[in-house]
Amino acid sequence: MTDRTAADDAFKNRCANAARTLAPLSGCFITRISFAAFAEDDSLEIILRKGPASPDVVIELSSLHYVSVSKPPEISGCFIDAISLIHLPKTPRPWPGDAAGRVRRFDGLPELAWLRVLDPADVDVMASIVTVYTAASDDETSTDTTR
C-alpha cells in the first residue's frame, strides 16, 4: 500500500526540483519549442541554450491542460527575461490568483505544473507531467574532436 501523503508530495517535489533547475536560466535563449496535440499524447518541449560550453536544458510537459505561446517579434535570438515553474495542488487547496483563469478546477483534476517563460516569446503552460533535464548542446557535440 502506498502512503498517500508521500504520493501527493512526489509531484510537488518534482516541481520544486524543476523550479530550482530553471531559476538561474534567465539570460538563456529558447532554441526550439515543439508542440504535439494528438489525442492523449499531447506534449510541449522547450529547449533552452546558455552557450556552447553549457549543456542545453530540455523542458518536457505532457498531459497538457493549458497552452499559450506568443510569437516573438522579428529578432535574432529569444532571450529569457524570467522563467518559473509552480506546483498547482488539487482542489480544495488554493492556486495563485494568476492561475485561476486558465484552467477550470474540478474534483478529479490532477496536480499541475505551471511553467511561465517571459521574454519576447511568452510561454504559459499547465500540465500534469513535467520533466526537466540537461543534454549536450548541438554546438558542443559538433566541436567534439575525439572521434
Helices and strands as residue ranges (DSSP letters): H 4-22, G 23-25, E 29-36, E 43-49, E 56-69, E 82-88, E 112-118, E 123-135, H 138-142
